[in-house]
Amino acid sequence: MKRDQQPLHHHTFFFFFSLFSFSLLSSSLTTGQPVFDAARAFMDLERQCSFGPRTPGSEGHRRCLEWLTETMTELTPEIYLQPFEGYDPLGGKRRQLTNIIARFPGEGGMALMLCAHWDTRPWADRDPDPDCRRQPILGANDGASGVAVLLEMARIAALHPPPMTLLIVLFDGEDMGRASQPEEFALGSSYWAMHQIPEPVCEAILLDLVGDADLELPVEPLSDANAPALRSNLWELARRLALPAFVETFGPPVYDDHIPLQKVGIRAVDIVDFDYPYWHTLADTPDKCSPESLKQVGSLLVEFIYGD
């Protein structure tokens, strides 16, 4: 899916948004194990798609950045925007990109990262119609699905303080690259890996292509090699929860946003359904996704973080 690449070397900038009048229903904190709201997560998937393709430099990208930032700032006073630049080979120019980091403090220890990419691919290079292959994709599954799960996880973390500090990170610039140019992929995770704000993490769980209505999540081999204990714990937990999408077979190795994290010593696992016939085509639309698929992934994360 993605190939090896080097991190960008830019001066680091970030903005810290502190909400002095934090208004997140602070009096309605609940007790007990939270429940993942799949219907609301699917609405977030559809909302992202309502902006159109979120390709860097586009109006959809700008509007989605505003919406994601506003949504996260309603949930935590600790929001970081991490701007950087990346090269757009289709447009032939450099683009302004932005990672979005939301922090939910826990009781101590190293933070856990939950992450996904929020940008979409600038060209449908695998579309069956050659005339469509330079058009941008909508990215319902490839981009919006992982973000939708993490937005719902952010709502849960806001109402149920997690036992460990959570960083929910939405990477930009994951999917601008050409297959023959590995350095053009995973720009946001590469940049964050070299400029870890607001703090380092020891483990990370990446979500990509997790909304497919026909969801099947095999073990990603590079994840298993880098973080065997974390990977095994997640799939064993899925087995105990009777989540049928998680299968104990190996899928293809995938170069994704977890690889730059692994390169700097983070134990990172990619939860990804790479067997998706609409990948990088104009047919990657919400009707190919389902709330039930988001529910399986979200329920696993809830149990992993909040379970006994």
VEXDREN-2710 file (C-alpha; in Angstrom, 1 decimal):
% VEXDREN-2710
k/r/px/py/pz
1/MET/0.0/0.0/0.0
2/LYS/2.7/2.4/1.0
3/ARG/6.5/2.2/0.7
4/ASP/9.5/3.1/2.8
5/GLN/10.2/6.8/3.2
6/GLN/12.3/9.4/5.2
7/PRO/10.8/12.0/7.5
8/LEU/10.5/15.6/6.3
9/HIS/13.0/18.0/8.0
10/HIS/11.2/21.2/8.7
11/HIS/11.2/23.6/11.6
12/THR/8.6/22.4/14.1
13/PHE/5.6/24.5/14.7
14/PHE/2.6/23.7/16.7
15/PHE/-0.3/25.5/18.3
16/PHE/-1.8/24.6/21.7
17/PHE/-5.4/25.4/22.0
18/SER/-6.4/25.9/25.7
19/LEU/-10.1/26.2/26.4
20/PHE/-10.3/28.5/29.4
21/SER/-14.1/27.9/29.5
22/PHE/-14.1/24.2/28.8
23/SER/-17.8/23.4/28.4
24/LEU/-17.9/19.6/27.8
25/LEU/-20.8/18.6/30.1
26/SER/-18.3/18.2/32.9
27/SER/-21.1/17.4/35.3
28/SER/-22.3/14.4/33.2
29/LEU/-19.2/12.2/33.7
30/THR/-20.5/8.6/33.9
31/THR/-19.3/5.5/35.6
32/GLY/-19.1/2.0/34.3
33/GLN/-17.7/0.7/31.0
34/PRO/-18.6/3.0/28.1
35/VAL/-20.4/1.7/24.9
36/PHE/-19.3/2.6/21.4
37/ASP/-22.0/4.4/19.5
38/ALA/-21.7/3.0/16.0
39/ALA/-24.5/5.0/14.5
40/ARG/-22.9/8.3/15.6
41/ALA/-19.5/7.1/14.3
42/PHE/-21.1/6.4/10.9
43/MET/-22.6/9.9/10.9
44/ASP/-19.0/11.2/11.4
45/LEU/-18.0/9.1/8.4
46/GLU/-20.7/10.6/6.3
47/ARG/-20.0/14.1/7.6
48/GLN/-16.4/13.9/6.4
49/CYS/-17.5/12.8/3.0
50/SER/-19.9/15.7/2.8
51/PHE/-16.9/18.0/2.5
52/GLY/-15.9/16.1/-0.7
53/PRO/-12.4/14.8/-1.3
54/ARG/-10.1/16.0/1.5
55/THR/-7.0/16.2/-0.6
56/PRO/-4.4/18.7/0.6
57/GLY/-4.8/22.1/-0.9
58/SER/-8.6/21.6/-1.6
59/GLU/-11.6/23.3/-0.2
60/GLY/-12.8/20.0/1.3
61/HIS/-9.4/19.6/3.1
62/ARG/-9.7/23.1/4.6
63/ARG/-13.3/22.7/5.7
64/CYS/-12.7/19.2/7.2
65/LEU/-9.7/20.6/9.1
66/GLU/-11.9/23.3/10.6
67/TRP/-14.6/20.8/11.5
68/LEU/-12.2/18.2/13.1
69/THR/-10.5/20.9/15.1
70/GLU/-13.8/22.3/16.4
71/THR/-15.1/18.8/17.2
72/MET/-12.0/17.9/19.2
73/THR/-11.9/21.2/21.1
74/GLU/-15.4/20.4/22.4
75/LEU/-14.0/17.3/23.9
76/THR/-10.7/18.2/25.5
77/PRO/-8.8/21.4/26.4
78/GLU/-5.6/19.9/25.0
79/ILE/-5.6/20.2/21.2
80/TYR/-2.5/20.6/19.2
81/LEU/-2.3/21.4/15.5
82/GLN/1.0/20.5/14.0
83/PRO/1.5/22.1/10.6
84/PHE/4.2/21.0/8.2
85/GLU/4.7/21.0/4.4
86/GLY/4.6/18.1/1.9
87/TYR/5.1/17.8/-1.8
88/ASP/2.1/17.2/-4.0
89/PRO/3.4/15.3/-7.1
90/LEU/0.0/15.6/-8.9
91/GLY/-0.2/19.4/-8.5
92/GLY/3.6/19.8/-8.7
93/LYS/3.7/22.1/-5.6
94/ARG/4.2/22.0/-1.9
95/ARG/1.1/21.8/0.3
96/GLN/0.4/22.9/3.8
97/LEU/-0.5/19.9/5.9
98/THR/-1.7/19.6/9.5
99/ASN/-1.6/16.8/12.0
100/ILE/-4.3/17.0/14.7
101/ILE/-3.5/15.8/18.2
102/ALA/-6.0/15.5/21.0
103/ARG/-4.7/14.6/24.5
104/PHE/-6.9/12.9/27.2
105/PRO/-4.9/12.7/30.5
106/GLY/-4.8/9.5/32.4
107/GLU/-3.4/8.3/35.8
108/GLY/0.2/8.0/34.7
109/GLY/2.7/6.0/32.7
110/MET/3.5/6.3/29.0
111/ALA/0.7/7.5/26.7
112/LEU/-1.1/5.2/24.3
113/MET/-1.7/6.6/20.7
114/LEU/-4.8/5.9/18.7
115/CYS/-4.3/7.2/15.1
116/ALA/-5.6/7.3/11.6
117/HIS/-5.1/9.5/8.5
118/TRP/-7.7/12.2/7.7
119/ASP/-6.6/13.2/4.2
120/THR/-7.8/11.4/1.0
121/ARG/-6.0/10.4/-2.2
122/PRO/-5.6/13.1/-4.9
123/TRP/-6.1/10.6/-7.7
124/ALA/-8.1/7.4/-8.3
125/ASP/-5.2/5.6/-9.8
126/ARG/-6.9/2.2/-9.4
127/ASP/-10.2/3.1/-10.9
128/PRO/-11.4/0.7/-13.6
129/ASP/-12.1/3.7/-15.9
130/PRO/-8.8/5.1/-17.1
131/ASP/-10.6/8.5/-17.7
132/CYS/-11.2/8.8/-14.0
133/ARG/-7.8/8.0/-12.7
134/ARG/-6.7/11.6/-12.2
135/GLN/-9.8/12.5/-10.1
136/PRO/-9.6/12.7/-6.3
137/ILE/-11.4/10.0/-4.3
138/LEU/-14.1/10.6/-1.7
139/GLY/-12.3/8.2/0.7
140/ALA/-15.3/6.9/2.8
141/ASN/-13.3/3.9/3.9
142/ASP/-9.8/5.0/3.0
143/GLY/-9.5/7.8/5.5
144/ALA/-13.0/8.6/6.9
145/SER/-13.6/5.3/8.6
146/GLY/-10.6/5.3/10.9
147/VAL/-11.2/9.0/11.8
148/ALA/-14.9/8.2/12.5
149/VAL/-13.9/5.5/15.0
150/LEU/-11.4/7.8/16.7
151/LEU/-13.9/10.7/17.0
152/GLU/-16.2/8.4/18.9
153/MET/-13.3/7.2/21.0
154/ALA/-12.6/10.9/21.8
155/ARG/-16.2/11.4/23.0
156/ILE/-15.9/8.3/25.2
157/ALA/-12.5/9.5/26.6
158/ALA/-14.0/12.9/27.4
159/LEU/-16.8/11.4/29.5
160/HIS/-14.8/8.5/30.9
161/PRO/-11.3/9.5/31.9
162/PRO/-9.0/6.7/30.6
163/PRO/-6.8/4.8/32.9
164/MET/-3.8/5.8/30.8
165/THR/-3.1/9.0/28.9
166/LEU/-4.5/8.8/25.4
167/LEU/-3.2/10.7/22.4
168/ILE/-5.7/10.6/19.5
169/VAL/-3.8/11.6/16.4
170/LEU/-5.2/12.3/13.0
171/PHE/-2.3/12.3/10.4
172/ASP/-2.3/14.4/7.3
173/GLY/-0.6/13.7/4.0
174/GLU/-0.7/9.9/4.2
175/ASP/-1.9/9.3/0.7
176/MET/-0.4/11.8/-1.7
177/GLY/2.3/9.6/-3.1
178/ARG/3.1/7.7/-6.2
179/ALA/3.8/4.0/-6.0
180/SER/7.3/4.4/-7.4
181/GLN/8.1/7.2/-4.9
182/PRO/8.0/5.9/-1.3
183/GLU/9.1/9.1/0.3
184/GLU/5.8/10.7/-0.8
185/PHE/3.6/8.6/1.5
186/ALA/2.9/8.7/5.3
187/LEU/4.1/12.3/5.6
188/GLY/2.1/13.1/8.7
189/SER/3.3/10.2/10.8
190/SER/6.8/10.7/9.6
191/TYR/6.8/14.3/10.7
192/TRP/5.2/13.5/14.1
193/ALA/7.7/10.7/14.7
194/MET/10.5/13.2/14.4
195/HIS/8.6/15.9/16.4
196/GLN/6.6/14.1/19.1
197/ILE/4.1/16.5/20.6
198/PRO/2.9/16.8/23.2
199/GLU/4.8/13.8/24.6
200/PRO/6.3/10.5/23.5
201/VAL/4.3/7.2/23.4
202/CYS/5.4/3.7/23.8
203/GLU/2.5/2.0/21.9
204/ALA/0.2/3.0/19.0
205/ILE/-2.8/1.5/17.3
206/LEU/-3.4/2.6/13.8
207/LEU/-6.8/2.3/12.0
208/ASP/-7.0/2.3/8.2
209/LEU/-9.8/0.9/6.0
210/VAL/-11.9/-0.3/8.9
211/GLY/-15.4/0.6/7.6
212/ASP/-15.8/-1.9/4.7
213/ALA/-19.3/-3.5/4.9
214/ASP/-17.6/-6.8/4.3
215/LEU/-14.9/-6.3/6.9
216/GLU/-12.1/-8.8/7.5
217/LEU/-9.1/-7.8/9.6
218/PRO/-6.2/-10.3/9.3
219/VAL/-2.9/-9.8/11.1
220/GLU/-0.7/-7.3/9.4
221/PRO/2.8/-9.0/9.3
222/LEU/4.9/-5.9/10.0
223/SER/2.8/-5.1/13.0
224/ASP/3.2/-8.6/14.4
225/ALA/7.0/-8.5/13.9
226/ASN/7.3/-5.1/15.6
227/ALA/4.8/-5.4/18.4
228/PRO/3.9/-9.1/18.9
229/ALA/2.6/-8.8/22.4
230/LEU/0.3/-5.8/21.6
231/ARG/-0.9/-7.4/18.3
232/SER/-1.6/-10.7/20.0
233/ASN/-3.4/-9.0/22.9
234/LEU/-5.7/-7.2/20.5
235/TRP/-6.6/-10.3/18.4
236/GLU/-7.1/-12.4/21.5
237/LEU/-9.4/-9.8/23.0
238/ALA/-11.3/-9.7/19.7
239/ARG/-11.7/-13.5/19.9
240/ARG/-13.1/-13.2/23.5
241/LEU/-15.5/-10.5/22.4
242/ALA/-16.6/-12.6/19.4
243/LEU/-15.8/-10.0/16.9
244/PRO/-15.8/-12.0/13.6
245/ALA/-13.9/-9.4/11.5
246/PHE/-10.7/-10.1/13.3
247/VAL/-9.1/-13.3/11.9
248/GLU/-6.0/-15.1/13.0
249/THR/-4.5/-15.3/9.6
250/PHE/-1.8/-13.2/8.0
251/GLY/-2.6/-10.6/5.4
252/PRO/-0.2/-8.8/3.2
253/PRO/2.5/-6.5/4.7
254/VAL/1.4/-2.9/4.4
255/TYR/3.4/0.3/4.4
256/ASP/1.2/2.6/6.4
257/ASP/1.4/5.2/9.1
258/HIS/2.6/2.7/11.6
259/ILE/6.0/2.2/9.9
260/PRO/7.4/5.7/10.7
261/LEU/6.3/5.1/14.3
262/GLN/8.0/1.8/14.4
263/LYS/11.2/3.3/13.1
264/VAL/11.6/5.5/16.1
265/GLY/11.0/2.6/18.6
266/ILE/7.2/2.8/19.1
267/ARG/5.4/-0.5/19.3
268/ALA/2.8/0.1/16.6
269/VAL/0.0/-2.1/15.2
270/ASP/-2.0/-1.5/12.1
271/ILE/-5.6/-2.7/12.1
272/VAL/-6.4/-2.6/8.3
273/ASP/-8.6/-4.4/5.8
274/PHE/-6.5/-4.2/2.7
275/ASP/-8.8/-6.5/0.7
276/TYR/-11.1/-3.7/-0.3
277/PRO/-12.1/-3.7/-4.0
278/TYR/-12.9/0.1/-4.1
279/TRP/-9.5/1.1/-2.7
280/HIS/-8.1/4.2/-4.6
281/THR/-11.2/4.3/-6.9
282/LEU/-14.1/6.7/-7.2
283/ALA/-16.4/4.0/-5.7
284/ASP/-14.9/4.4/-2.2
285/THR/-18.2/5.9/-1.0
286/PRO/-20.3/5.6/2.2
287/ASP/-22.6/3.0/0.8
288/LYS/-19.6/0.6/0.8
289/CYS/-19.2/1.0/4.5
290/SER/-21.4/0.0/7.5
291/PRO/-21.9/1.0/11.2
292/GLU/-21.5/-2.6/12.2
293/SER/-17.9/-2.7/10.9
294/LEU/-17.1/0.5/12.8
295/LYS/-18.7/-1.0/15.9
296/GLN/-16.4/-4.1/15.9
297/VAL/-13.3/-1.9/15.8
298/GLY/-14.6/0.6/18.3
299/SER/-15.8/-2.1/20.7
300/LEU/-12.3/-3.7/20.7
301/LEU/-10.7/-0.3/21.5
302/VAL/-13.2/0.3/24.3
303/GLU/-12.5/-3.0/25.9
304/PHE/-8.7/-2.7/25.4
305/ILE/-8.6/0.6/27.2
306/TYR/-11.4/0.3/29.8
307/GLY/-11.7/-3.5/30.3
308/ASP/-10.6/-5.2/33.5
END
